[in-house]
Amino acid sequence: MRRTSCRSTSGAISRRRGRCVLRRRSLQNLHEELRMLIPGGGRRLRSEELLSLTADYIMFLRFKVNVLRAISEMYMP
């Protein structure tokens, strides 16, 4: 008998009668969560605008990490 794996990153997983059942959060709920995480995302934005703002924020955070790493390497013996 072959066993299948129930894997997913988008919601809770449960097994019912040998089947994998996935309870997904709606896209609207995910959109709202993302709006709360991104600075400037509190206002109503279309999905395209929110994703663009998210990409910009990720690039800003990467830049900030790189600057902080460079500073720490200068002062670490």
PDB file of N, H, CA, C and O in Angstrom:
ATOM      1  N   MET A   1       0.847  -1.177   0.000  1.00  0.00           N
ATOM      2  CA  MET A   1       0.000   0.000   0.000  1.00  0.00           C
ATOM      3  C   MET A   1       0.894   1.241   0.000  1.00  0.00           C
ATOM      4  O   MET A   1       1.855   1.319   0.766  1.00  0.00           O
ATOM      5  N   ARG A   2       0.585   2.183  -0.836  1.00  0.00           N
ATOM      6  H   ARG A   2      -0.196   2.120  -1.459  1.00  0.00           H
ATOM      7  CA  ARG A   2       1.376   3.391  -0.977  1.00  0.00           C
ATOM      8  C   ARG A   2       0.824   4.486  -0.086  1.00  0.00           C
ATOM      9  O   ARG A   2      -0.378   4.755  -0.076  1.00  0.00           O
ATOM     10  N   ARG A   3       1.726   5.120   0.669  1.00  0.00           N
ATOM     11  H   ARG A   3       2.701   4.902   0.661  1.00  0.00           H
ATOM     12  CA  ARG A   3       1.311   6.244   1.518  1.00  0.00           C
ATOM     13  C   ARG A   3       1.651   7.545   0.822  1.00  0.00           C
ATOM     14  O   ARG A   3       2.725   7.685   0.238  1.00  0.00           O
ATOM     15  N   THR A   4       0.756   8.472   0.884  1.00  0.00           N
ATOM     16  H   THR A   4      -0.116   8.358   1.359  1.00  0.00           H
ATOM     17  CA  THR A   4       1.016   9.786   0.307  1.00  0.00           C
ATOM     18  C   THR A   4       1.243  10.766   1.430  1.00  0.00           C
ATOM     19  O   THR A   4       0.702  10.622   2.526  1.00  0.00           O
ATOM     20  N   SER A   5       2.040  11.749   1.145  1.00  0.00           N
ATOM     21  H   SER A   5       2.480  11.866   0.254  1.00  0.00           H
ATOM     22  CA  SER A   5       2.363  12.761   2.135  1.00  0.00           C
ATOM     23  C   SER A   5       1.410  13.940   1.983  1.00  0.00           C
ATOM     24  O   SER A   5       1.066  14.336   0.869  1.00  0.00           O
ATOM     25  N   CYS A   6       0.996  14.484   3.098  1.00  0.00           N
ATOM     26  H   CYS A   6       1.276  14.162   4.002  1.00  0.00           H
ATOM     27  CA  CYS A   6       0.145  15.676   3.087  1.00  0.00           C
ATOM     28  C   CYS A   6       1.012  16.859   3.463  1.00  0.00           C
ATOM     29  O   CYS A   6       1.246  17.117   4.644  1.00  0.00           O
ATOM     30  N   ARG A   7       1.487  17.575   2.466  1.00  0.00           N
ATOM     31  H   ARG A   7       1.297  17.366   1.507  1.00  0.00           H
ATOM     32  CA  ARG A   7       2.343  18.721   2.734  1.00  0.00           C
ATOM     33  C   ARG A   7       1.778  19.947   2.060  1.00  0.00           C
ATOM     34  O   ARG A   7       1.289  19.893   0.932  1.00  0.00           O
ATOM     35  N   SER A   8       1.853  21.056   2.776  1.00  0.00           N
ATOM     36  H   SER A   8       2.250  21.100   3.692  1.00  0.00           H
ATOM     37  CA  SER A   8       1.441  22.330   2.202  1.00  0.00           C
ATOM     38  C   SER A   8       1.890  23.437   3.119  1.00  0.00           C
ATOM     39  O   SER A   8       2.003  23.240   4.329  1.00  0.00           O
ATOM     40  N   THR A   9       2.148  24.603   2.555  1.00  0.00           N
ATOM     41  H   THR A   9       2.057  24.762   1.572  1.00  0.00           H
ATOM     42  CA  THR A   9       2.525  25.756   3.359  1.00  0.00           C
ATOM     43  C   THR A   9       1.400  26.776   3.423  1.00  0.00           C
ATOM     44  O   THR A   9       1.561  27.840   4.020  1.00  0.00           O
ATOM     45  N   SER A  10       0.268  26.465   2.817  1.00  0.00           N
ATOM     46  H   SER A  10       0.136  25.600   2.332  1.00  0.00           H
ATOM     47  CA  SER A  10      -0.779  27.477   2.721  1.00  0.00           C
ATOM     48  C   SER A  10      -1.942  27.271   3.680  1.00  0.00           C
ATOM     49  O   SER A  10      -2.932  27.998   3.601  1.00  0.00           O
ATOM     50  N   GLY A  11      -1.852  26.317   4.566  1.00  0.00           N
ATOM     51  H   GLY A  11      -1.047  25.726   4.630  1.00  0.00           H
ATOM     52  CA  GLY A  11      -2.964  26.137   5.490  1.00  0.00           C
ATOM     53  C   GLY A  11      -2.795  24.917   6.363  1.00  0.00           C
ATOM     54  O   GLY A  11      -1.770  24.237   6.317  1.00  0.00           O
ATOM     55  N   ALA A  12      -3.797  24.651   7.146  1.00  0.00           N
ATOM     56  H   ALA A  12      -4.630  25.203   7.183  1.00  0.00           H
ATOM     57  CA  ALA A  12      -3.768  23.515   8.053  1.00  0.00           C
ATOM     58  C   ALA A  12      -4.090  22.237   7.297  1.00  0.00           C
ATOM     59  O   ALA A  12      -4.844  22.245   6.324  1.00  0.00           O
ATOM     60  N   ILE A  13      -3.511  21.147   7.757  1.00  0.00           N
ATOM     61  H   ILE A  13      -2.899  21.140   8.547  1.00  0.00           H
ATOM     62  CA  ILE A  13      -3.704  19.867   7.094  1.00  0.00           C
ATOM     63  C   ILE A  13      -4.265  18.868   8.088  1.00  0.00           C
ATOM     64  O   ILE A  13      -3.847  18.823   9.245  1.00  0.00           O
ATOM     65  N   SER A  14      -5.190  18.090   7.639  1.00  0.00           N
ATOM     66  H   SER A  14      -5.530  18.127   6.699  1.00  0.00           H
ATOM     67  CA  SER A  14      -5.713  17.011   8.473  1.00  0.00           C
ATOM     68  C   SER A  14      -5.978  15.806   7.584  1.00  0.00           C
ATOM     69  O   SER A  14      -6.115  15.934   6.368  1.00  0.00           O
ATOM     70  N   ARG A  15      -6.047  14.649   8.199  1.00  0.00           N
ATOM     71  H   ARG A  15      -5.936  14.545   9.187  1.00  0.00           H
ATOM     72  CA  ARG A  15      -6.352  13.425   7.452  1.00  0.00           C
ATOM     73  C   ARG A  15      -7.753  12.968   7.808  1.00  0.00           C
ATOM     74  O   ARG A  15      -8.106  12.856   8.982  1.00  0.00           O
ATOM     75  N   ARG A  16      -8.522  12.713   6.813  1.00  0.00           N
ATOM     76  H   ARG A  16      -8.235  12.804   5.859  1.00  0.00           H
ATOM     77  CA  ARG A  16      -9.879  12.193   6.999  1.00  0.00           C
ATOM     78  C   ARG A  16     -10.068  11.030   6.052  1.00  0.00           C
ATOM     79  O   ARG A  16      -9.942  11.179   4.836  1.00  0.00           O
ATOM     80  N   ARG A  17     -10.367   9.887   6.603  1.00  0.00           N
ATOM     81  H   ARG A  17     -10.469   9.766   7.590  1.00  0.00           H
ATOM     82  CA  ARG A  17     -10.639   8.682   5.808  1.00  0.00           C
ATOM     83  C   ARG A  17      -9.554   8.435   4.766  1.00  0.00           C
ATOM     84  O   ARG A  17      -9.839   8.106   3.614  1.00  0.00           O
ATOM     85  N   GLY A  18      -8.298   8.602   5.197  1.00  0.00           N
ATOM     86  H   GLY A  18      -8.066   8.869   6.133  1.00  0.00           H
ATOM     87  CA  GLY A  18      -7.188   8.317   4.293  1.00  0.00           C
ATOM     88  C   GLY A  18      -6.905   9.385   3.262  1.00  0.00           C
ATOM     89  O   GLY A  18      -6.040   9.199   2.406  1.00  0.00           O
ATOM     90  N   ARG A  19      -7.604  10.485   3.321  1.00  0.00           N
ATOM     91  H   ARG A  19      -8.306  10.636   4.017  1.00  0.00           H
ATOM     92  CA  ARG A  19      -7.389  11.560   2.364  1.00  0.00           C
ATOM     93  C   ARG A  19      -6.825  12.784   3.058  1.00  0.00           C
ATOM     94  O   ARG A  19      -7.127  13.058   4.219  1.00  0.00           O
ATOM     95  N   CYS A  20      -6.015  13.501   2.338  1.00  0.00           N
ATOM     96  H   CYS A  20      -5.770  13.278   1.394  1.00  0.00           H
ATOM     97  CA  CYS A  20      -5.472  14.749   2.852  1.00  0.00           C
ATOM     98  C   CYS A  20      -6.501  15.848   2.629  1.00  0.00           C
ATOM     99  O   CYS A  20      -6.989  16.043   1.516  1.00  0.00           O
ATOM    100  N   VAL A  21      -6.819  16.554   3.686  1.00  0.00           N
ATOM    101  H   VAL A  21      -6.422  16.396   4.590  1.00  0.00           H
ATOM    102  CA  VAL A  21      -7.776  17.640   3.587  1.00  0.00           C
ATOM    103  C   VAL A  21      -7.040  18.922   3.955  1.00  0.00           C
ATOM    104  O   VAL A  21      -6.441  19.025   5.026  1.00  0.00           O
ATOM    105  N   LEU A  22      -7.092  19.867   3.079  1.00  0.00           N
ATOM    106  H   LEU A  22      -7.578  19.784   2.209  1.00  0.00           H
ATOM    107  CA  LEU A  22      -6.390  21.123   3.273  1.00  0.00           C
ATOM    108  C   LEU A  22      -7.400  22.242   3.468  1.00  0.00           C
ATOM    109  O   LEU A  22      -8.282  22.454   2.637  1.00  0.00           O
ATOM    110  N   ARG A  23      -7.257  22.950   4.574  1.00  0.00           N
ATOM    111  H   ARG A  23      -6.540  22.777   5.249  1.00  0.00           H
ATOM    112  CA  ARG A  23      -8.109  24.110   4.808  1.00  0.00           C
ATOM    113  C   ARG A  23      -7.291  25.344   4.459  1.00  0.00           C
ATOM    114  O   ARG A  23      -6.364  25.710   5.181  1.00  0.00           O
ATOM    115  N   ARG A  24      -7.636  25.973   3.361  1.00  0.00           N
ATOM    116  H   ARG A  24      -8.389  25.675   2.774  1.00  0.00           H
ATOM    117  CA  ARG A  24      -6.871  27.128   2.887  1.00  0.00           C
ATOM    118  C   ARG A  24      -7.468  28.424   3.389  1.00  0.00           C
ATOM    119  O   ARG A  24      -8.683  28.589   3.498  1.00  0.00           O
ATOM    120  N   ARG A  25      -6.565  29.331   3.688  1.00  0.00           N
ATOM    121  H   ARG A  25      -5.578  29.197   3.600  1.00  0.00           H
ATOM    122  CA  ARG A  25      -7.019  30.673   3.981  1.00  0.00           C
ATOM    123  C   ARG A  25      -7.361  31.331   2.660  1.00  0.00           C
ATOM    124  O   ARG A  25      -6.716  31.077   1.643  1.00  0.00           O
ATOM    125  N   SER A  26      -8.338  32.144   2.676  1.00  0.00           N
ATOM    126  H   SER A  26      -8.863  32.351   3.502  1.00  0.00           H
ATOM    127  CA  SER A  26      -8.739  32.782   1.431  1.00  0.00           C
ATOM    128  C   SER A  26      -7.687  33.800   0.996  1.00  0.00           C
ATOM    129  O   SER A  26      -6.941  34.329   1.820  1.00  0.00           O
ATOM    130  N   LEU A  27      -7.640  34.059  -0.274  1.00  0.00           N
ATOM    131  H   LEU A  27      -8.246  33.629  -0.944  1.00  0.00           H
ATOM    132  CA  LEU A  27      -6.697  35.022  -0.822  1.00  0.00           C
ATOM    133  C   LEU A  27      -6.925  36.394  -0.213  1.00  0.00           C
ATOM    134  O   LEU A  27      -5.975  37.150  -0.010  1.00  0.00           O
ATOM    135  N   GLN A  28      -8.161  36.716   0.076  1.00  0.00           N
ATOM    136  H   GLN A  28      -8.932  36.101  -0.089  1.00  0.00           H
ATOM    137  CA  GLN A  28      -8.470  38.005   0.684  1.00  0.00           C
ATOM    138  C   GLN A  28      -7.857  38.107   2.076  1.00  0.00           C
ATOM    139  O   GLN A  28      -7.332  39.161   2.437  1.00  0.00           O
ATOM    140  N   ASN A  29      -7.913  37.038   2.862  1.00  0.00           N
ATOM    141  H   ASN A  29      -8.339  36.183   2.568  1.00  0.00           H
ATOM    142  CA  ASN A  29      -7.299  37.054   4.193  1.00  0.00           C
ATOM    143  C   ASN A  29      -5.794  37.213   4.106  1.00  0.00           C
ATOM    144  O   ASN A  29      -5.201  37.946   4.898  1.00  0.00           O
ATOM    145  N   LEU A  30      -5.171  36.537   3.155  1.00  0.00           N
ATOM    146  H   LEU A  30      -5.653  35.942   2.512  1.00  0.00           H
ATOM    147  CA  LEU A  30      -3.732  36.669   2.972  1.00  0.00           C
ATOM    148  C   LEU A  30      -3.362  38.087   2.546  1.00  0.00           C
ATOM    149  O   LEU A  30      -2.350  38.634   2.984  1.00  0.00           O
ATOM    150  N   HIS A  31      -4.188  38.671   1.692  1.00  0.00           N
ATOM    151  H   HIS A  31      -5.011  38.227   1.336  1.00  0.00           H
ATOM    152  CA  HIS A  31      -3.984  40.048   1.242  1.00  0.00           C
ATOM    153  C   HIS A  31      -4.030  41.002   2.442  1.00  0.00           C
ATOM    154  O   HIS A  31      -3.197  41.900   2.557  1.00  0.00           O
ATOM    155  N   GLU A  32      -5.000  40.804   3.325  1.00  0.00           N
ATOM    156  H   GLU A  32      -5.677  40.074   3.231  1.00  0.00           H
ATOM    157  CA  GLU A  32      -5.139  41.656   4.505  1.00  0.00           C
ATOM    158  C   GLU A  32      -3.945  41.494   5.449  1.00  0.00           C
ATOM    159  O   GLU A  32      -3.465  42.481   6.006  1.00  0.00           O
ATOM    160  N   GLU A  33      -3.463  40.272   5.634  1.00  0.00           N
ATOM    161  H   GLU A  33      -3.853  39.470   5.182  1.00  0.00           H
ATOM    162  CA  GLU A  33      -2.304  40.046   6.492  1.00  0.00           C
ATOM    163  C   GLU A  33      -1.072  40.745   5.923  1.00  0.00           C
ATOM    164  O   GLU A  33      -0.308  41.362   6.666  1.00  0.00           O
ATOM    165  N   LEU A  34      -0.881  40.651   4.619  1.00  0.00           N
ATOM    166  H   LEU A  34      -1.502  40.150   4.016  1.00  0.00           H
ATOM    167  CA  LEU A  34       0.259  41.298   3.977  1.00  0.00           C
ATOM    168  C   LEU A  34       0.170  42.808   4.112  1.00  0.00           C
ATOM    169  O   LEU A  34       1.176  43.476   4.354  1.00  0.00           O
ATOM    170  N   ARG A  35      -1.032  43.347   3.957  1.00  0.00           N
ATOM    171  H   ARG A  35      -1.849  42.805   3.761  1.00  0.00           H
ATOM    172  CA  ARG A  35      -1.218  44.799   4.119  1.00  0.00           C
ATOM    173  C   ARG A  35      -0.758  45.267   5.489  1.00  0.00           C
ATOM    174  O   ARG A  35      -0.182  46.348   5.614  1.00  0.00           O
ATOM    175  N   MET A  36      -1.006  44.471   6.510  1.00  0.00           N
ATOM    176  H   MET A  36      -1.474  43.593   6.409  1.00  0.00           H
ATOM    177  CA  MET A  36      -0.633  44.850   7.873  1.00  0.00           C
ATOM    178  C   MET A  36       0.876  44.762   8.104  1.00  0.00           C
ATOM    179  O   MET A  36       1.400  45.448   8.981  1.00  0.00           O
ATOM    180  N   LEU A  37       1.574  43.941   7.343  1.00  0.00           N
ATOM    181  H   LEU A  37       1.148  43.384   6.631  1.00  0.00           H
ATOM    182  CA  LEU A  37       3.009  43.757   7.527  1.00  0.00           C
ATOM    183  C   LEU A  37       3.858  44.805   6.826  1.00  0.00           C
ATOM    184  O   LEU A  37       4.956  45.125   7.281  1.00  0.00           O
ATOM    185  N   ILE A  38       3.355  45.337   5.725  1.00  0.00           N
ATOM    186  H   ILE A  38       2.463  45.076   5.356  1.00  0.00           H
ATOM    187  CA  ILE A  38       4.125  46.242   4.886  1.00  0.00           C
ATOM    188  C   ILE A  38       3.859  47.691   5.272  1.00  0.00           C
ATOM    189  O   ILE A  38       2.704  48.113   5.324  1.00  0.00           O
ATOM    190  N   PRO A  39       4.935  48.475   5.549  1.00  0.00           N
ATOM    191  CA  PRO A  39       4.721  49.901   5.822  1.00  0.00           C
ATOM    192  C   PRO A  39       4.073  50.584   4.619  1.00  0.00           C
ATOM    193  O   PRO A  39       4.500  50.390   3.481  1.00  0.00           O
ATOM    194  N   GLY A  40       3.070  51.361   4.873  1.00  0.00           N
ATOM    195  H   GLY A  40       2.723  51.518   5.797  1.00  0.00           H
ATOM    196  CA  GLY A  40       2.339  52.028   3.804  1.00  0.00           C
ATOM    197  C   GLY A  40       1.254  51.164   3.210  1.00  0.00           C
ATOM    198  O   GLY A  40       0.543  51.607   2.308  1.00  0.00           O
ATOM    199  N   GLY A  41       1.106  49.946   3.689  1.00  0.00           N
ATOM    200  H   GLY A  41       1.684  49.586   4.422  1.00  0.00           H
ATOM    201  CA  GLY A  41       0.098  49.049   3.160  1.00  0.00           C
ATOM    202  C   GLY A  41      -1.230  49.181   3.864  1.00  0.00           C
ATOM    203  O   GLY A  41      -2.180  48.479   3.517  1.00  0.00           O
ATOM    204  N   GLY A  42      -1.327  50.062   4.847  1.00  0.00           N
ATOM    205  H   GLY A  42      -0.556  50.632   5.129  1.00  0.00           H
ATOM    206  CA  GLY A  42      -2.555  50.221   5.607  1.00  0.00           C
ATOM    207  C   GLY A  42      -3.703  50.793   4.805  1.00  0.00           C
ATOM    208  O   GLY A  42      -4.870  50.572   5.130  1.00  0.00           O
ATOM    209  N   ARG A  43      -3.377  51.519   3.767  1.00  0.00           N
ATOM    210  H   ARG A  43      -2.429  51.698   3.503  1.00  0.00           H
ATOM    211  CA  ARG A  43      -4.447  52.064   2.935  1.00  0.00           C
ATOM    212  C   ARG A  43      -4.908  51.013   1.939  1.00  0.00           C
ATOM    213  O   ARG A  43      -4.209  50.026   1.710  1.00  0.00           O
ATOM    214  N   ARG A  44      -6.047  51.212   1.360  1.00  0.00           N
ATOM    215  H   ARG A  44      -6.614  52.015   1.546  1.00  0.00           H
ATOM    216  CA  ARG A  44      -6.598  50.251   0.395  1.00  0.00           C
ATOM    217  C   ARG A  44      -5.777  50.281  -0.888  1.00  0.00           C
ATOM    218  O   ARG A  44      -5.653  51.325  -1.527  1.00  0.00           O
ATOM    219  N   LEU A  45      -5.229  49.158  -1.254  1.00  0.00           N
ATOM    220  H   LEU A  45      -5.330  48.309  -0.735  1.00  0.00           H
ATOM    221  CA  LEU A  45      -4.428  49.050  -2.464  1.00  0.00           C
ATOM    222  C   LEU A  45      -4.936  47.888  -3.311  1.00  0.00           C
ATOM    223  O   LEU A  45      -5.462  46.904  -2.792  1.00  0.00           O
ATOM    224  N   ARG A  46      -4.767  48.022  -4.610  1.00  0.00           N
ATOM    225  H   ARG A  46      -4.339  48.822  -5.032  1.00  0.00           H
ATOM    226  CA  ARG A  46      -5.034  46.881  -5.478  1.00  0.00           C
ATOM    227  C   ARG A  46      -3.930  45.857  -5.255  1.00  0.00           C
ATOM    228  O   ARG A  46      -2.861  46.193  -4.745  1.00  0.00           O
ATOM    229  N   SER A  47      -4.180  44.633  -5.628  1.00  0.00           N
ATOM    230  H   SER A  47      -5.048  44.360  -6.043  1.00  0.00           H
ATOM    231  CA  SER A  47      -3.203  43.560  -5.434  1.00  0.00           C
ATOM    232  C   SER A  47      -1.874  43.876  -6.104  1.00  0.00           C
ATOM    233  O   SER A  47      -0.815  43.622  -5.529  1.00  0.00           O
ATOM    234  N   GLU A  48      -1.916  44.425  -7.306  1.00  0.00           N
ATOM    235  H   GLU A  48      -2.776  44.632  -7.773  1.00  0.00           H
ATOM    236  CA  GLU A  48      -0.686  44.752  -8.024  1.00  0.00           C
ATOM    237  C   GLU A  48       0.136  45.784  -7.272  1.00  0.00           C
ATOM    238  O   GLU A  48       1.358  45.667  -7.180  1.00  0.00           O
ATOM    239  N   GLU A  49      -0.540  46.803  -6.731  1.00  0.00           N
ATOM    240  H   GLU A  49      -1.533  46.898  -6.805  1.00  0.00           H
ATOM    241  CA  GLU A  49       0.159  47.838  -5.969  1.00  0.00           C
ATOM    242  C   GLU A  49       0.754  47.271  -4.688  1.00  0.00           C
ATOM    243  O   GLU A  49       1.877  47.611  -4.315  1.00  0.00           O
ATOM    244  N   LEU A  50       0.009  46.416  -4.022  1.00  0.00           N
ATOM    245  H   LEU A  50      -0.903  46.139  -4.325  1.00  0.00           H
ATOM    246  CA  LEU A  50       0.495  45.814  -2.784  1.00  0.00           C
ATOM    247  C   LEU A  50       1.712  44.931  -3.047  1.00  0.00           C
ATOM    248  O   LEU A  50       2.677  44.964  -2.283  1.00  0.00           O
ATOM    249  N   LEU A  51       1.673  44.146  -4.116  1.00  0.00           N
ATOM    250  H   LEU A  51       0.889  44.119  -4.736  1.00  0.00           H
ATOM    251  CA  LEU A  51       2.813  43.289  -4.430  1.00  0.00           C
ATOM    252  C   LEU A  51       4.035  44.106  -4.824  1.00  0.00           C
ATOM    253  O   LEU A  51       5.158  43.740  -4.478  1.00  0.00           O
ATOM    254  N   SER A  52       3.837  45.194  -5.532  1.00  0.00           N
ATOM    255  H   SER A  52       2.924  45.491  -5.812  1.00  0.00           H
ATOM    256  CA  SER A  52       4.947  46.077  -5.886  1.00  0.00           C
ATOM    257  C   SER A  52       5.547  46.715  -4.634  1.00  0.00           C
ATOM    258  O   SER A  52       6.767  46.788  -4.493  1.00  0.00           O
ATOM    259  N   LEU A  53       4.690  47.172  -3.732  1.00  0.00           N
ATOM    260  H   LEU A  53       3.699  47.112  -3.847  1.00  0.00           H
ATOM    261  CA  LEU A  53       5.147  47.755  -2.473  1.00  0.00           C
ATOM    262  C   LEU A  53       5.887  46.716  -1.636  1.00  0.00           C
ATOM    263  O   LEU A  53       6.878  47.037  -0.981  1.00  0.00           O
ATOM    264  N   THR A  54       5.413  45.486  -1.656  1.00  0.00           N
ATOM    265  H   THR A  54       4.608  45.226  -2.188  1.00  0.00           H
ATOM    266  CA  THR A  54       6.061  44.399  -0.923  1.00  0.00           C
ATOM    267  C   THR A  54       7.451  44.128  -1.490  1.00  0.00           C
ATOM    268  O   THR A  54       8.405  43.953  -0.732  1.00  0.00           O
ATOM    269  N   ALA A  55       7.574  44.092  -2.815  1.00  0.00           N
ATOM    270  H   ALA A  55       6.799  44.234  -3.431  1.00  0.00           H
ATOM    271  CA  ALA A  55       8.875  43.863  -3.445  1.00  0.00           C
ATOM    272  C   ALA A  55       9.850  44.976  -3.091  1.00  0.00           C
ATOM    273  O   ALA A  55      11.019  44.711  -2.809  1.00  0.00           O
ATOM    274  N   ASP A  56       9.382  46.217  -3.103  1.00  0.00           N
ATOM    275  H   ASP A  56       8.432  46.432  -3.331  1.00  0.00           H
ATOM    276  CA  ASP A  56      10.228  47.347  -2.720  1.00  0.00           C
ATOM    277  C   ASP A  56      10.682  47.227  -1.271  1.00  0.00           C
ATOM    278  O   ASP A  56      11.838  47.511  -0.956  1.00  0.00           O
ATOM    279  N   TYR A  57       9.792  46.816  -0.401  1.00  0.00           N
ATOM    280  H   TYR A  57       8.853  46.586  -0.657  1.00  0.00           H
ATOM    281  CA  TYR A  57      10.120  46.680   1.019  1.00  0.00           C
ATOM    282  C   TYR A  57      11.135  45.557   1.242  1.00  0.00           C
ATOM    283  O   TYR A  57      12.033  45.690   2.074  1.00  0.00           O
ATOM    284  N   ILE A  58      10.999  44.470   0.515  1.00  0.00           N
ATOM    285  H   ILE A  58      10.269  44.362  -0.161  1.00  0.00           H
ATOM    286  CA  ILE A  58      11.966  43.372   0.625  1.00  0.00           C
ATOM    287  C   ILE A  58      13.343  43.848   0.190  1.00  0.00           C
ATOM    288  O   ILE A  58      14.337  43.539   0.848  1.00  0.00           O
ATOM    289  N   MET A  59      13.418  44.590  -0.901  1.00  0.00           N
ATOM    290  H   MET A  59      12.610  44.840  -1.436  1.00  0.00           H
ATOM    291  CA  MET A  59      14.699  45.118  -1.362  1.00  0.00           C
ATOM    292  C   MET A  59      15.295  46.082  -0.336  1.00  0.00           C
ATOM    293  O   MET A  59      16.504  46.064  -0.104  1.00  0.00           O
ATOM    294  N   PHE A  60      14.470  46.915   0.276  1.00  0.00           N
ATOM    295  H   PHE A  60      13.488  46.929   0.089  1.00  0.00           H
ATOM    296  CA  PHE A  60      14.931  47.825   1.320  1.00  0.00           C
ATOM    297  C   PHE A  60      15.499  47.048   2.498  1.00  0.00           C
ATOM    298  O   PHE A  60      16.552  47.408   3.025  1.00  0.00           O
ATOM    299  N   LEU A  61      14.818  45.988   2.918  1.00  0.00           N
ATOM    300  H   LEU A  61      13.963  45.695   2.490  1.00  0.00           H
ATOM    301  CA  LEU A  61      15.295  45.189   4.050  1.00  0.00           C
ATOM    302  C   LEU A  61      16.614  44.488   3.713  1.00  0.00           C
ATOM    303  O   LEU A  61      17.509  44.414   4.555  1.00  0.00           O
ATOM    304  N   ARG A  62      16.735  43.979   2.496  1.00  0.00           N
ATOM    305  H   ARG A  62      16.008  44.039   1.812  1.00  0.00           H
ATOM    306  CA  ARG A  62      17.997  43.354   2.084  1.00  0.00           C
ATOM    307  C   ARG A  62      19.138  44.360   2.122  1.00  0.00           C
ATOM    308  O   ARG A  62      20.227  44.050   2.603  1.00  0.00           O
ATOM    309  N   PHE A  63      18.891  45.562   1.617  1.00  0.00           N
ATOM    310  H   PHE A  63      18.006  45.814   1.226  1.00  0.00           H
ATOM    311  CA  PHE A  63      19.893  46.615   1.640  1.00  0.00           C
ATOM    312  C   PHE A  63      20.300  46.936   3.080  1.00  0.00           C
ATOM    313  O   PHE A  63      21.485  47.072   3.384  1.00  0.00           O
ATOM    314  N   LYS A  64      19.316  47.054   3.950  1.00  0.00           N
ATOM    315  H   LYS A  64      18.353  46.944   3.703  1.00  0.00           H
ATOM    316  CA  LYS A  64      19.577  47.372   5.354  1.00  0.00           C
ATOM    317  C   LYS A  64      20.425  46.282   6.018  1.00  0.00           C
ATOM    318  O   LYS A  64      21.353  46.588   6.766  1.00  0.00           O
ATOM    319  N   VAL A  65      20.112  45.030   5.748  1.00  0.00           N
ATOM    320  H   VAL A  65      19.358  44.782   5.140  1.00  0.00           H
ATOM    321  CA  VAL A  65      20.899  43.914   6.299  1.00  0.00           C
ATOM    322  C   VAL A  65      22.330  43.982   5.798  1.00  0.00           C
ATOM    323  O   VAL A  65      23.266  43.787   6.574  1.00  0.00           O
ATOM    324  N   ASN A  66      22.512  44.254   4.525  1.00  0.00           N
ATOM    325  H   ASN A  66      21.752  44.413   3.895  1.00  0.00           H
ATOM    326  CA  ASN A  66      23.866  44.353   3.970  1.00  0.00           C
ATOM    327  C   ASN A  66      24.659  45.485   4.600  1.00  0.00           C
ATOM    328  O   ASN A  66      25.843  45.321   4.893  1.00  0.00           O
ATOM    329  N   VAL A  67      24.031  46.621   4.811  1.00  0.00           N
ATOM    330  H   VAL A  67      23.069  46.755   4.573  1.00  0.00           H
ATOM    331  CA  VAL A  67      24.708  47.756   5.455  1.00  0.00           C
ATOM    332  C   VAL A  67      25.089  47.391   6.889  1.00  0.00           C
ATOM    333  O   VAL A  67      26.208  47.664   7.323  1.00  0.00           O
ATOM    334  N   LEU A  68      24.172  46.782   7.616  1.00  0.00           N
ATOM    335  H   LEU A  68      23.262  46.560   7.263  1.00  0.00           H
ATOM    336  CA  LEU A  68      24.468  46.404   9.002  1.00  0.00           C
ATOM    337  C   LEU A  68      25.565  45.349   9.076  1.00  0.00           C
ATOM    338  O   LEU A  68      26.390  45.381   9.989  1.00  0.00           O
ATOM    339  N   ARG A  69      25.587  44.417   8.131  1.00  0.00           N
ATOM    340  H   ARG A  69      24.917  44.391   7.389  1.00  0.00           H
ATOM    341  CA  ARG A  69      26.675  43.431   8.093  1.00  0.00           C
ATOM    342  C   ARG A  69      28.013  44.109   7.850  1.00  0.00           C
ATOM    343  O   ARG A  69      29.002  43.794   8.512  1.00  0.00           O
ATOM    344  N   ALA A  70      28.047  45.038   6.905  1.00  0.00           N
ATOM    345  H   ALA A  70      27.244  45.294   6.367  1.00  0.00           H
ATOM    346  CA  ALA A  70      29.290  45.749   6.600  1.00  0.00           C
ATOM    347  C   ALA A  70      29.774  46.535   7.810  1.00  0.00           C
ATOM    348  O   ALA A  70      30.969  46.541   8.108  1.00  0.00           O
ATOM    349  N   ILE A  71      28.867  47.191   8.503  1.00  0.00           N
ATOM    350  H   ILE A  71      27.896  47.186   8.261  1.00  0.00           H
ATOM    351  CA  ILE A  71      29.244  47.953   9.699  1.00  0.00           C
ATOM    352  C   ILE A  71      29.769  47.024  10.781  1.00  0.00           C
ATOM    353  O   ILE A  71      30.775  47.328  11.422  1.00  0.00           O
ATOM    354  N   SER A  72      29.098  45.888  10.993  1.00  0.00           N
ATOM    355  H   SER A  72      28.281  45.641  10.472  1.00  0.00           H
ATOM    356  CA  SER A  72      29.554  44.968  12.028  1.00  0.00           C
ATOM    357  C   SER A  72      30.903  44.362  11.686  1.00  0.00           C
ATOM    358  O   SER A  72      31.704  44.117  12.587  1.00  0.00           O
ATOM    359  N   GLU A  73      31.179  44.113  10.417  1.00  0.00           N
ATOM    360  H   GLU A  73      30.528  44.313   9.685  1.00  0.00           H
ATOM    361  CA  GLU A  73      32.488  43.577  10.012  1.00  0.00           C
ATOM    362  C   GLU A  73      33.595  44.605  10.217  1.00  0.00           C
ATOM    363  O   GLU A  73      34.738  44.232  10.479  1.00  0.00           O
ATOM    364  N   MET A  74      33.276  45.889  10.101  1.00  0.00           N
ATOM    365  H   MET A  74      32.347  46.192   9.888  1.00  0.00           H
ATOM    366  CA  MET A  74      34.281  46.929  10.328  1.00  0.00           C
ATOM    367  C   MET A  74      34.699  46.985  11.787  1.00  0.00           C
ATOM    368  O   MET A  74      35.863  47.250  12.091  1.00  0.00           O
ATOM    369  N   TYR A  75      33.765  46.740  12.687  1.00  0.00           N
ATOM    370  H   TYR A  75      32.820  46.525  12.440  1.00  0.00           H
ATOM    371  CA  TYR A  75      34.042  46.902  14.101  1.00  0.00           C
ATOM    372  C   TYR A  75      34.329  45.597  14.829  1.00  0.00           C
ATOM    373  O   TYR A  75      34.713  45.619  15.999  1.00  0.00           O
ATOM    374  N   MET A  76      34.154  44.472  14.168  1.00  0.00           N
ATOM    375  H   MET A  76      33.842  44.454  13.218  1.00  0.00           H
ATOM    376  CA  MET A  76      34.465  43.179  14.781  1.00  0.00           C
ATOM    377  C   MET A  76      35.919  42.853  14.505  1.00  0.00           C
ATOM    378  O   MET A  76      36.369  42.954  13.364  1.00  0.00           O
ATOM    379  N   PRO A  77      36.662  42.465  15.534  1.00  0.00           N
ATOM    380  CA  PRO A  77      38.093  42.149  15.303  1.00  0.00           C
ATOM    381  C   PRO A  77      38.272  40.841  14.550  1.00  0.00           C
ATOM    382  O   PRO A  77      39.402  40.435  14.278  1.00  0.00           O
TER     383      PRO A  77
END
